[in-house]
Amino acid sequence: VIPASFSWDDILTITFDATKGENDGPTDLAGASEVFLCATAHYDGGSKEICNATEKTKLKLIGEDKWTIGIWPSNYFLLPVNKEITSITYSFQNTSGTVDVNNPIAGADFELIAVCN
């Protein structure tokens, strides 16, 4: 994720390399024709998930099995104005959502945690 240190008002660039899975093997999305972001914003009092295959969640192919997406979290999740995101969890999916790639080390979704500056 770029930038490495950010506020929720920054645009985040999330990159996914489908060839880098568990035990240095490829993920189940290697060779996919499309990849989508499945993400949940967690905030004080709730959470909001965006996890459907649409143009909004579609990653752009930038190389062989390498994908990227840029999001502005405050706009991407359309949260109420007075809510501040504390973390975002995410995974990558195929068009139908039947293949879900998450963090192979943790066995759970990847996680971004808000850092106060």
N, CA, C and O atoms as a Tinker XYZ file with bonds, in Angstrom:
   468  protein
     1  N      0.857000   -1.175000    0.000000    73     2
     2  CA     0.000000    0.000000    0.000000    64     1     3
     3  C      0.894000    1.226000    0.000000    63     2     4     5
     4  O      1.861000    1.302000    0.758000    81     3
     5  N      0.569000    2.176000   -0.846000    73     3     6
     6  CA     1.313000    3.435000   -0.918000    64     5     7
     7  C      0.317000    4.560000   -0.662000    63     6     8     9
     8  O     -0.769000    4.517000   -1.241000    81     7
     9  N      0.599000    5.535000    0.142000    73     7    10
    10  CA     1.829000    5.731000    0.906000    64     9    11
    11  C      1.868000    4.822000    2.131000    63    10    12    13
    12  O      0.831000    4.356000    2.604000    81    11
    13  N      3.076000    4.576000    2.638000    73    11    14
    14  CA     3.243000    3.700000    3.799000    64    13    15
    15  C      2.643000    4.327000    5.038000    63    14    16    17
    16  O      2.105000    3.615000    5.885000    81    15
    17  N      2.722000    5.650000    5.166000    73    15    18
    18  CA     2.081000    6.354000    6.257000    64    17    19
    19  C      1.123000    7.356000    5.651000    63    18    20    21
    20  O      1.485000    8.104000    4.742000    81    19
    21  N     -0.086000    7.371000    6.149000    73    19    22
    22  CA    -1.136000    8.136000    5.483000    64    21    23
    23  C     -2.220000    8.553000    6.464000    63    22    24    25
    24  O     -2.281000    8.072000    7.595000    81    23
    25  N     -3.060000    9.446000    6.006000    73    23    26
    26  CA    -4.298000    9.764000    6.717000    64    25    27
    27  C     -5.430000    9.272000    5.819000    63    26    28    29
    28  O     -5.216000    8.969000    4.645000    81    27
    29  N     -6.616000    9.196000    6.371000    73    27    30
    30  CA    -7.741000    8.676000    5.591000    64    29    31
    31  C     -8.196000    9.661000    4.519000    63    30    32    33
    32  O     -9.084000    9.339000    3.729000    81    31
    33  N     -7.614000   10.838000    4.475000    73    31    34
    34  CA    -7.930000   11.774000    3.402000    64    33    35
    35  C     -6.994000   11.596000    2.218000    63    34    36    37
    36  O     -7.188000   12.239000    1.186000    81    35
    37  N     -5.978000   10.735000    2.339000    73    35    38
    38  CA    -5.058000   10.453000    1.235000    64    37    39
    39  C     -5.686000    9.447000    0.273000    63    38    40    41
    40  O     -6.581000    8.688000    0.646000    81    39
    41  N     -5.214000    9.453000   -0.939000    73    39    42
    42  CA    -5.583000    8.407000   -1.892000    64    41    43
    43  C     -4.609000    7.260000   -1.676000    63    42    44    45
    44  O     -3.394000    7.452000   -1.724000    81    43
    45  N     -5.144000    6.064000   -1.439000    73    43    46
    46  CA    -4.326000    4.885000   -1.204000    64    45    47
    47  C     -4.203000    4.081000   -2.491000    63    46    48    49
    48  O     -5.187000    3.878000   -3.201000    81    47
    49  N     -3.005000    3.630000   -2.784000    73    47    50
    50  CA    -2.778000    2.749000   -3.925000    64    49    51
    51  C     -2.490000    1.357000   -3.372000    63    50    52    53
    52  O     -1.503000    1.141000   -2.670000    81    51
    53  N     -3.364000    0.432000   -3.700000    73    51    54
    54  CA    -3.226000   -0.948000   -3.247000    64    53    55
    55  C     -2.820000   -1.785000   -4.454000    63    54    56    57
    56  O     -3.500000   -1.784000   -5.480000    81    55
    57  N     -1.702000   -2.502000   -4.320000    73    55    58
    58  CA    -1.184000   -3.324000   -5.408000    64    57    59
    59  C     -1.232000   -4.789000   -4.997000    63    58    60    61
    60  O     -0.934000   -5.134000   -3.854000    81    59
    61  N     -1.609000   -5.640000   -5.936000    73    59    62
    62  CA    -1.732000   -7.077000   -5.686000    64    61    63
    63  C     -0.939000   -7.836000   -6.743000    63    62    64    65
    64  O     -1.143000   -7.645000   -7.942000    81    63
    65  N     -0.035000   -8.696000   -6.288000    73    63    66
    66  CA     0.741000   -9.552000   -7.178000    64    65    67
    67  C      0.217000  -10.970000   -6.997000    63    66    68    69
    68  O      0.491000  -11.613000   -5.984000    81    67
    69  N     -0.536000  -11.456000   -7.976000    73    67    70
    70  CA    -1.183000  -12.767000   -7.885000    64    69    71
    71  C     -0.195000  -13.921000   -7.897000    63    70    72    73
    72  O     -0.576000  -15.064000   -7.640000    81    71
    73  N      1.076000  -13.638000   -8.193000    73    71    74
    74  CA     2.083000  -14.702000   -8.203000    64    73    75
    75  C      2.712000  -14.898000   -6.823000    63    74    76    77
    76  O      3.479000  -15.842000   -6.630000    81    75
    77  N      2.402000  -14.028000   -5.864000    73    75    78
    78  CA     3.036000  -14.068000   -4.535000    64    77    79
    79  C      2.057000  -14.576000   -3.479000    63    78    80    81
    80  O      1.440000  -13.790000   -2.759000    81    79
    81  N      1.925000  -15.884000   -3.399000    73    79    82
    82  CA     1.023000  -16.485000   -2.421000    64    81    83
    83  C      1.764000  -17.223000   -1.340000    63    82    84    85
    84  O      2.945000  -16.984000   -1.088000    81    83
    85  N      1.056000  -18.113000   -0.714000    73    83    86
    86  CA     1.608000  -18.905000    0.382000    64    85    87
    87  C      2.789000  -19.743000   -0.093000    63    86    88    89
    88  O      2.758000  -20.316000   -1.183000    81    87
    89  N      3.824000  -19.809000    0.728000    73    87    90
    90  CA     5.042000  -20.577000    0.433000    64    89    91
    91  C      5.660000  -20.204000   -0.915000    63    90    92    93
    92  O      6.181000  -21.060000   -1.629000    81    91
    93  N      5.595000  -18.913000   -1.251000    73    91    94
    94  CA     6.153000  -18.380000   -2.498000    64    93    95
    95  C      5.513000  -18.943000   -3.753000    63    94    96    97
    96  O      6.062000  -18.792000   -4.844000    81    95
    97  N      4.377000  -19.581000   -3.622000    73    95    98
    98  CA     3.649000  -20.079000   -4.783000    64    97    99
    99  C      2.643000  -19.044000   -5.255000    63    98   100   101
   100  O      2.443000  -18.030000   -4.586000    81    99
   101  N      2.011000  -19.279000   -6.388000    73    99   102
   102  CA     1.005000  -18.329000   -6.889000    64   101   103
   103  C     -0.280000  -18.392000   -6.066000    63   102   104   105
   104  O     -0.555000  -19.393000   -5.405000    81   103
   105  N     -1.049000  -17.331000   -6.112000    73   103   106
   106  CA    -2.360000  -17.323000   -5.455000    64   105   107
   107  C     -3.374000  -17.971000   -6.387000    63   106   108   109
   108  O     -3.064000  -18.268000   -7.541000    81   107
   109  N     -4.575000  -18.188000   -5.890000    73   107   110
   110  CA    -5.655000  -18.759000   -6.704000    64   109   111
   111  C     -6.145000  -17.787000   -7.768000    63   110   112   113
   112  O     -6.958000  -18.165000   -8.612000    81   111
   113  N     -5.669000  -16.539000   -7.748000    73   111   114
   114  CA    -6.059000  -15.564000   -8.769000    64   113   115
   115  C     -4.996000  -15.396000   -9.849000    63   114   116   117
   116  O     -5.144000  -14.551000  -10.732000    81   115
   117  N     -3.930000  -16.184000   -9.793000    73   115   118
   118  CA    -2.913000  -16.131000  -10.855000    64   117   119
   119  C     -3.576000  -16.540000  -12.161000    63   118   120   121
   120  O     -4.255000  -17.564000  -12.230000    81   119
   121  N     -3.374000  -15.735000  -13.189000    73   119   122
   122  CA    -3.974000  -15.993000  -14.488000    64   121   123
   123  C     -5.395000  -15.486000  -14.643000    63   122   124   125
   124  O     -6.010000  -15.692000  -15.690000    81   123
   125  N     -5.931000  -14.824000  -13.619000    73   123   126
   126  CA    -7.308000  -14.302000  -13.693000    64   125   127
   127  C     -7.407000  -13.203000  -14.743000    63   126   128   129
   128  O     -6.448000  -12.474000  -14.993000    81   127
   129  N     -8.577000  -13.099000  -15.346000    73   127   130
   130  CA    -8.785000  -12.043000  -16.335000    64   129   131
   131  C     -9.273000  -10.749000  -15.680000    63   130   132   133
   132  O     -9.157000   -9.671000  -16.263000    81   131
   133  N     -9.818000  -10.861000  -14.471000    73   131   134
   134  CA   -10.264000   -9.693000  -13.718000    64   133   135
   135  C    -10.069000   -9.969000  -12.224000    63   134   136   137
   136  O    -10.196000  -11.108000  -11.775000    81   135
   137  N     -9.761000   -8.919000  -11.461000    73   135   138
   138  CA    -9.597000   -9.012000  -10.011000    64   137   139
   139  C    -10.332000   -7.834000   -9.381000    63   138   140   141
   140  O    -10.298000   -6.719000   -9.903000    81   139
   141  N    -10.996000   -8.089000   -8.256000    73   139   142
   142  CA   -11.793000   -7.072000   -7.577000    64   141   143
   143  C    -11.397000   -6.971000   -6.108000    63   142   144   145
   144  O    -11.009000   -7.960000   -5.486000    81   143
   145  N    -11.502000   -5.766000   -5.568000    73   143   146
   146  CA   -11.215000   -5.504000   -4.162000    64   145   147
   147  C    -12.473000   -5.745000   -3.343000    63   146   148   149
   148  O    -13.552000   -5.262000   -3.685000    81   147
   149  N    -12.326000   -6.487000   -2.273000    73   147   150
   150  CA   -13.401000   -6.673000   -1.291000    64   149   151
   151  C    -12.885000   -6.030000   -0.007000    63   150   152   153
   152  O    -11.939000   -6.537000    0.595000    81   151
   153  N    -13.486000   -4.925000    0.421000    73   151   154
   154  CA   -12.933000   -4.166000    1.546000    64   153   155
   155  C    -14.013000   -3.754000    2.535000    63   154   156   157
   156  O    -15.166000   -3.524000    2.171000    81   155
   157  N    -13.605000   -3.666000    3.797000    73   155   158
   158  CA   -14.505000   -3.224000    4.862000    64   157   159
   159  C    -13.829000   -2.107000    5.643000    63   158   160   161
   160  O    -12.702000   -2.256000    6.115000    81   159
   161  N    -14.524000   -0.997000    5.772000    73   159   162
   162  CA   -14.052000    0.115000    6.602000    64   161   163
   163  C    -14.651000   -0.066000    7.990000    63   162   164   165
   164  O    -15.863000   -0.229000    8.136000    81   163
   165  N    -13.802000   -0.038000    9.000000    73   163   166
   166  CA   -14.246000   -0.151000   10.389000    64   165   167
   167  C    -14.137000    1.236000   11.011000    63   166   168   169
   168  O    -13.125000    1.919000   10.856000    81   167
   169  N    -15.175000    1.637000   11.708000    73   167   170
   170  CA   -15.205000    2.951000   12.343000    64   169   171
   171  C    -15.925000    2.831000   13.679000    63   170   172   173
   172  O    -16.595000    1.833000   13.945000    81   171
   173  N    -15.782000    3.848000   14.512000    73   171   174
   174  CA   -16.425000    3.838000   15.814000    64   173   175
   175  C    -17.930000    3.661000   15.630000    63   174   176   177
   176  O    -18.601000    4.531000   15.075000    81   175
   177  N    -18.445000    2.546000   16.091000    73   175   178
   178  CA   -19.880000    2.316000   16.006000    64   177   179
   179  C    -20.326000    1.456000   14.843000    63   178   180   181
   180  O    -21.525000    1.236000   14.675000    81   179
   181  N    -19.398000    0.959000   14.028000    73   179   182
   182  CA   -19.862000    0.125000   12.934000    64   181   183
   183  C    -18.808000   -0.184000   11.884000    63   182   184   185
   184  O    -17.613000    0.038000   12.079000    81   183
   185  N    -19.287000   -0.697000   10.782000    73   183   186
   186  CA   -18.416000   -1.004000    9.653000    64   185   187
   187  C    -19.245000   -0.967000    8.378000    63   186   188   189
   188  O    -20.470000   -1.089000    8.406000    81   187
   189  N    -18.552000   -0.796000    7.267000    73   187   190
   190  CA   -19.235000   -0.790000    5.971000    64   189   191
   191  C    -18.385000   -1.563000    4.976000    63   190   192   193
   192  O    -17.201000   -1.277000    4.796000    81   191
   193  N    -19.007000   -2.549000    4.332000    73   191   194
   194  CA   -18.312000   -3.409000    3.377000    64   193   195
   195  C    -18.680000   -3.026000    1.948000    63   194   196   197
   196  O    -19.844000   -2.766000    1.643000    81   195
   197  N    -17.685000   -2.994000    1.087000    73   195   198
   198  CA   -17.872000   -2.833000   -0.359000    64   197   199
   199  C    -17.237000   -4.085000   -0.964000    63   198   200   201
   200  O    -16.013000   -4.205000   -1.027000    81   199
   201  N    -18.073000   -5.001000   -1.403000    73   199   202
   202  CA   -17.546000   -6.306000   -1.806000    64   201   203
   203  C    -18.366000   -6.877000   -2.962000    63   202   204   205
   204  O    -18.888000   -7.988000   -2.870000    81   203
   205  N    -18.475000   -6.127000   -4.027000    73   203   206
   206  CA   -19.172000   -6.631000   -5.201000    64   205   207
   207  C    -18.339000   -6.307000   -6.432000    63   206   208   209
   208  O    -17.565000   -5.350000   -6.434000    81   207
   209  N    -18.499000   -7.088000   -7.451000    73   207   210
   210  CA   -17.710000   -6.915000   -8.671000    64   209   211
   211  C    -18.318000   -5.803000   -9.527000    63   210   212   213
   212  O    -19.243000   -6.037000  -10.305000    81   211
   213  N    -17.781000   -4.589000   -9.369000    73   211   214
   214  CA   -18.243000   -3.437000  -10.148000    64   213   215
   215  C    -17.021000   -2.678000  -10.655000    63   214   216   217
   216  O    -15.889000   -3.010000  -10.302000    81   215
   217  N    -17.245000   -1.684000  -11.465000    73   215   218
   218  CA   -16.136000   -0.849000  -11.942000    64   217   219
   219  C    -15.428000   -0.162000  -10.775000    63   218   220   221
   220  O    -14.224000    0.088000  -10.834000    81   219
   221  N    -16.179000    0.143000   -9.715000    73   219   222
   222  CA   -15.606000    0.813000   -8.540000    64   221   223
   223  C    -14.573000   -0.067000   -7.836000    63   222   224   225
   224  O    -13.588000    0.445000   -7.304000    81   223
   225  N    -14.784000   -1.379000   -7.826000    73   223   226
   226  CA   -13.920000   -2.298000   -7.083000    64   225   227
   227  C    -12.914000   -3.035000   -7.970000    63   226   228   229
   228  O    -12.081000   -3.794000   -7.474000    81   227
   229  N    -12.995000   -2.812000   -9.258000    73   227   230
   230  CA   -12.135000   -3.529000  -10.210000    64   229   231
   231  C    -10.708000   -2.986000  -10.206000    63   230   232   233
   232  O    -10.490000   -1.779000  -10.309000    81   231
   233  N     -9.741000   -3.894000  -10.085000    73   231   234
   234  CA    -8.333000   -3.514000  -10.146000    64   233   235
   235  C     -7.894000   -3.418000  -11.599000    63   234   236   237
   236  O     -8.460000   -4.067000  -12.478000    81   235
   237  N     -6.891000   -2.610000  -11.831000    73   235   238
   238  CA    -6.335000   -2.414000  -13.177000    64   237   239
   239  C     -5.103000   -3.307000  -13.329000    63   238   240   241
   240  O     -4.239000   -3.346000  -12.452000    81   239
   241  N     -5.036000   -4.014000  -14.438000    73   239   242
   242  CA    -3.881000   -4.861000  -14.731000    64   241   243
   243  C     -2.702000   -3.969000  -15.111000    63   242   244   245
   244  O     -2.804000   -3.154000  -16.027000    81   243
   245  N     -1.562000   -4.131000  -14.391000    73   243   246
   246  CA    -0.386000   -3.285000  -14.659000    64   245   247
   247  C      0.827000   -4.099000  -15.094000    63   246   248   249
   248  O      1.902000   -3.542000  -15.319000    81   247
   249  N      0.661000   -5.396000  -15.210000    73   247   250
   250  CA     1.747000   -6.288000  -15.609000    64   249   251
   251  C      1.256000   -7.709000  -15.489000    63   250   252   253
   252  O      0.114000   -7.943000  -15.094000    81   251
   253  N      2.095000   -8.648000  -15.821000    73   251   254
   254  CA     1.677000  -10.043000  -15.755000    64   253   255
   255  C      1.295000  -10.429000  -14.328000    63   254   256   257
   256  O      2.146000  -10.491000  -13.441000    81   255
   257  N      0.002000  -10.686000  -14.121000    73   255   258
   258  CA    -0.555000  -11.052000  -12.815000    64   257   259
   259  C     -0.341000   -9.989000  -11.739000    63   258   260   261
   260  O     -0.350000  -10.306000  -10.550000    81   259
   261  N     -0.149000   -8.738000  -12.140000    73   259   262
   262  CA     0.002000   -7.635000  -11.182000    64   261   263
   263  C     -1.149000   -6.649000  -11.398000    63   262   264   265
   264  O     -1.452000   -6.250000  -12.522000    81   263
   265  N     -1.767000   -6.279000  -10.301000    73   263   266
   266  CA    -2.984000   -5.470000  -10.331000    64   265   267
   267  C     -2.860000   -4.304000   -9.361000    63   266   268   269
   268  O     -2.097000   -4.374000   -8.397000    81   267
   269  N     -3.611000   -3.228000   -9.612000    73   267   270
   270  CA    -3.596000   -2.072000   -8.706000    64   269   271
   271  C     -4.959000   -1.384000   -8.701000    63   270   272   273
   272  O     -5.735000   -1.477000   -9.652000    81   271
   273  N     -5.217000   -0.693000   -7.594000    73   271   274
   274  CA    -6.422000    0.134000   -7.475000    64   273   275
   275  C     -6.081000    1.311000   -6.561000    63   274   276   277
   276  O     -5.344000    1.159000   -5.587000    81   275
   277  N     -6.614000    2.459000   -6.879000    73   275   278
   278  CA    -6.471000    3.642000   -6.031000    64   277   279
   279  C     -7.811000    3.962000   -5.408000    63   278   280   281
   280  O     -8.823000    4.016000   -6.107000    81   279
   281  N     -7.831000    4.176000   -4.096000    73   279   282
   282  CA    -9.085000    4.546000   -3.424000    64   281   283
   283  C     -8.855000    5.731000   -2.503000    63   282   284   285
   284  O     -7.774000    5.899000   -1.939000    81   283
   285  N     -9.856000    6.526000   -2.365000    73   283   286
   286  CA    -9.903000    7.600000   -1.381000    64   285   287
   287  C    -10.899000    7.106000   -0.333000    63   286   288   289
   288  O    -12.107000    7.223000   -0.542000    81   287
   289  N    -10.430000    6.560000    0.781000    73   287   290
   290  CA   -11.313000    5.865000    1.726000    64   289   291
   291  C    -12.554000    6.638000    2.137000    63   290   292   293
   292  O    -13.641000    6.062000    2.179000    81   291
   293  N    -12.425000    7.934000    2.445000    73   291   294
   294  CA   -13.603000    8.668000    2.895000    64   293   295
   295  C    -14.690000    8.721000    1.837000    63   294   296   297
   296  O    -15.873000    8.761000    2.173000    81   295
   297  N    -14.317000    8.722000    0.577000    73   295   298
   298  CA   -15.296000    8.748000   -0.498000    64   297   299
   299  C    -15.682000    7.337000   -0.929000    63   298   300   301
   300  O    -16.844000    7.086000   -1.248000    81   299
   301  N    -14.744000    6.437000   -0.940000    73   299   302
   302  CA   -14.971000    5.068000   -1.407000    64   301   303
   303  C    -16.065000    4.379000   -0.594000    63   302   304   305
   304  O    -16.927000    3.706000   -1.159000    81   303
   305  N    -16.033000    4.545000    0.738000    73   303   306
   306  CA   -16.981000    3.847000    1.599000    64   305   307
   307  C    -18.252000    4.656000    1.887000    63   306   308   309
   308  O    -19.206000    4.118000    2.449000    81   307
   309  N    -18.277000    5.931000    1.512000    73   307   310
   310  CA   -19.454000    6.787000    1.706000    64   309   311
   311  C    -20.003000    6.712000    3.128000    63   310   312   313
   312  O    -21.181000    6.431000    3.346000    81   311
   313  N    -19.120000    6.971000    4.085000    73   311   314
   314  CA   -19.518000    6.943000    5.484000    64   313   315
   315  C    -20.155000    8.267000    5.890000    63   314   316   317
   316  O    -19.946000    9.286000    5.233000    81   315
   317  N    -20.933000    8.253000    6.974000    73   315   318
   318  CA   -21.467000    9.513000    7.487000    64   317   319
   319  C    -20.321000   10.489000    7.781000    63   318   320   321
   320  O    -19.224000   10.063000    8.144000    81   319
   321  N    -20.564000   11.765000    7.628000    73   319   322
   322  CA   -19.549000   12.798000    7.758000    64   321   323
   323  C    -18.813000   12.748000    9.094000    63   322   324   325
   324  O    -17.608000   12.996000    9.133000    81   323
   325  N    -19.495000   12.438000   10.173000    73   323   326
   326  CA   -18.870000   12.485000   11.492000    64   325   327
   327  C    -18.150000   11.187000   11.883000    63   326   328   329
   328  O    -17.702000   11.065000   13.023000    81   327
   329  N    -18.030000   10.232000   10.983000    73   327   330
   330  CA   -17.367000    8.965000   11.290000    64   329   331
   331  C    -15.947000    8.954000   10.750000    63   330   332   333
   332  O    -15.693000    9.383000    9.624000    81   331
   333  N    -15.016000    8.453000   11.576000    73   331   334
   334  CA   -13.615000    8.370000   11.177000    64   333   335
   335  C    -13.209000    6.901000   11.103000    63   334   336   337
   336  O    -13.444000    6.137000   12.039000    81   335
   337  N    -12.609000    6.518000   10.001000    73   335   338
   338  CA   -12.188000    5.132000    9.797000    64   337   339
   339  C    -11.018000    4.819000   10.731000    63   338   340   341
   340  O    -10.055000    5.582000   10.812000    81   339
   341  N    -11.115000    3.680000   11.438000    73   339   342
   342  CA   -10.037000    3.243000   12.323000    64   341   343
   343  C     -9.180000    2.166000   11.664000    63   342   344   345
   344  O     -7.993000    2.045000   11.968000    81   343
   345  N     -9.775000    1.384000   10.764000    73   343   346
   346  CA    -9.014000    0.379000   10.021000    64   345   347
   347  C     -9.796000   -0.042000    8.786000    63   346   348   349
   348  O    -11.005000    0.164000    8.686000    81   347
   349  N     -9.071000   -0.633000    7.859000    73   347   350
   350  CA    -9.681000   -1.199000    6.657000    64   349   351
   351  C     -9.134000   -2.616000    6.518000    63   350   352   353
   352  O     -7.923000   -2.832000    6.571000    81   351
   353  N    -10.038000   -3.580000    6.338000    73   351   354
   354  CA    -9.630000   -4.943000    6.029000    64   353   355
   355  C    -10.017000   -5.213000    4.588000    63   354   356   357
   356  O    -11.037000   -4.717000    4.110000    81   355
   357  N     -9.195000   -6.009000    3.889000    73   355   358
   358  CA    -9.480000   -6.239000    2.474000    64   357   359
   359  C     -8.888000   -7.549000    1.972000    63   358   360   361
   360  O     -7.950000   -8.102000    2.546000    81   359
   361  N     -9.476000   -8.019000    0.880000    73   359   362
   362  CA    -8.988000   -9.194000    0.169000    64   361   363
   363  C     -9.232000   -8.950000   -1.318000    63   362   364   365
   364  O     -9.773000   -7.917000   -1.711000    81   363
   365  N     -8.828000   -9.904000   -2.123000    73   363   366
   366  CA    -8.982000   -9.804000   -3.572000    64   365   367
   367  C     -9.811000  -10.976000   -4.056000    63   366   368   369
   368  O     -9.639000  -12.100000   -3.586000    81   367
   369  N    -10.721000  -10.715000   -5.006000    73   367   370
   370  CA   -11.642000  -11.752000   -5.458000    64   369   371
   371  C    -11.744000  -11.812000   -6.972000    63   370   372   373
   372  O    -11.365000  -10.880000   -7.682000    81   371
   373  N    -12.274000  -12.947000   -7.450000    73   371   374
   374  CA   -12.607000  -13.056000   -8.867000    64   373   375
   375  C    -13.989000  -12.427000   -9.083000    63   374   376   377
   376  O    -14.609000  -11.956000   -8.130000    81   375
   377  N    -14.463000  -12.419000  -10.308000    73   375   378
   378  CA   -15.720000  -11.750000  -10.648000    64   377   379
   379  C    -16.901000  -12.266000   -9.832000    63   378   380   381
   380  O    -17.722000  -11.472000   -9.372000    81   379
   381  N    -16.999000  -13.576000   -9.648000    73   379   382
   382  CA   -18.141000  -14.149000   -8.940000    64   381   383
   383  C    -17.968000  -14.152000   -7.420000    63   382   384   385
   384  O    -18.923000  -14.429000   -6.694000    81   383
   385  N    -16.761000  -13.847000   -6.930000    73   383   386
   386  CA   -16.512000  -13.858000   -5.495000    64   385   387
   387  C    -16.251000  -15.253000   -4.936000    63   386   388   389
   388  O    -16.153000  -15.424000   -3.721000    81   387
   389  N    -16.139000  -16.253000   -5.814000    73   387   390
   390  CA   -15.912000  -17.626000   -5.356000    64   389   391
   391  C    -14.451000  -17.885000   -5.009000    63   390   392   393
   392  O    -14.146000  -18.840000   -4.295000    81   391
   393  N    -13.540000  -17.042000   -5.508000    73   391   394
   394  CA   -12.125000  -17.133000   -5.153000    64   393   395
   395  C    -11.791000  -15.881000   -4.369000    63   394   396   397
   396  O    -11.970000  -14.765000   -4.858000    81   395
   397  N    -11.302000  -16.068000   -3.143000    73   395   398
   398  CA   -10.986000  -14.949000   -2.261000    64   397   399
   399  C     -9.559000  -15.137000   -1.760000    63   398   400   401
   400  O     -9.254000  -16.129000   -1.097000    81   399
   401  N     -8.680000  -14.178000   -2.080000    73   399   402
   402  CA    -7.284000  -14.252000   -1.662000    64   401   403
   403  C     -7.046000  -13.226000   -0.564000    63   402   404   405
   404  O     -7.265000  -12.029000   -0.746000    81   403
   405  N     -6.587000  -13.731000    0.591000    73   403   406
   406  CA    -6.277000  -12.842000    1.702000    64   405   407
   407  C     -4.822000  -13.042000    2.112000    63   406   408   409
   408  O     -4.034000  -13.607000    1.354000    81   407
   409  N     -4.468000  -12.585000    3.297000    73   407   410
   410  CA    -3.098000  -12.651000    3.780000    64   409   411
   411  C     -2.743000  -14.095000    4.145000    63   410   412   413
   412  O     -3.275000  -14.622000    5.123000    81   411
   413  N     -1.857000  -14.748000    3.383000    73   411   414
   414  CA    -1.558000  -16.159000    3.655000    64   413   415
   415  C     -0.830000  -16.374000    4.983000    63   414   416   417
   416  O     -0.901000  -17.463000    5.551000    81   415
   417  N     -0.146000  -15.375000    5.474000    73   415   418
   418  CA     0.565000  -15.514000    6.749000    64   417   419
   419  C     -0.420000  -15.511000    7.914000    63   418   420   421
   420  O     -0.306000  -16.326000    8.830000    81   419
   421  N     -1.380000  -14.601000    7.881000    73   419   422
   422  CA    -2.346000  -14.474000    8.969000    64   421   423
   423  C     -3.568000  -15.374000    8.771000    63   422   424   425
   424  O     -4.271000  -15.682000    9.733000    81   423
   425  N     -3.824000  -15.796000    7.530000    73   423   426
   426  CA    -5.021000  -16.578000    7.264000    64   425   427
   427  C     -6.286000  -15.752000    7.403000    63   426   428   429
   428  O     -7.362000  -16.295000    7.653000    81   427
   429  N     -6.162000  -14.456000    7.244000    73   427   430
   430  CA    -7.289000  -13.522000    7.360000    64   429   431
   431  C     -7.075000  -12.397000    6.357000    63   430   432   433
   432  O     -6.051000  -12.344000    5.675000    81   431
   433  N     -8.048000  -11.502000    6.275000    73   431   434
   434  CA    -7.914000  -10.370000    5.365000    64   433   435
   435  C     -6.688000   -9.533000    5.712000    63   434   436   437
   436  O     -6.237000   -9.509000    6.857000    81   435
   437  N     -6.160000   -8.851000    4.703000    73   435   438
   438  CA    -5.109000   -7.862000    4.939000    64   437   439
   439  C     -5.740000   -6.745000    5.763000    63   438   440   441
   440  O     -6.955000   -6.553000    5.715000    81   439
   441  N     -4.924000   -6.003000    6.520000    73   439   442
   442  CA    -5.472000   -4.942000    7.355000    64   441   443
   443  C     -4.612000   -3.699000    7.325000    63   442   444   445
   444  O     -3.390000   -3.767000    7.456000    81   443
   445  N     -5.259000   -2.571000    7.153000    73   443   446
   446  CA    -4.628000   -1.252000    7.276000    64   445   447
   447  C     -5.184000   -0.616000    8.541000    63   446   448   449
   448  O     -6.397000   -0.582000    8.751000    81   447
   449  N     -4.293000   -0.117000    9.374000    73   447   450
   450  CA    -4.721000    0.493000   10.633000    64   449   451
   451  C     -4.367000    1.970000   10.610000    63   450   452   453
   452  O     -3.264000    2.348000   10.215000    81   451
   453  N     -5.299000    2.791000   11.030000    73   451   454
   454  CA    -5.065000    4.235000   11.068000    64   453   455
   455  C     -3.978000    4.553000   12.082000    63   454   456   457
   456  O     -3.964000    4.013000   13.189000    81   455
   457  N     -3.074000    5.432000   11.691000    73   455   458
   458  CA    -2.000000    5.877000   12.567000    64   457   459
   459  C     -2.175000    7.371000   12.787000    63   458   460   461
   460  O     -2.258000    8.147000   11.835000    81   459
   461  N     -2.231000    7.757000   14.040000    73   459   462
   462  CA    -2.354000    9.188000   14.355000    64   461   463
   463  C     -1.004000    9.853000   14.165000    63   462   464   465
   464  O      0.018000    9.313000   14.590000    81   463
   465  N     -0.987000   11.011000   13.537000    73   463   466
   466  CA     0.262000   11.753000   13.332000    64   465   467
   467  C      0.455000   12.773000   14.433000    63   466   468
   468  O      1.451000   13.497000   14.436000    81   467
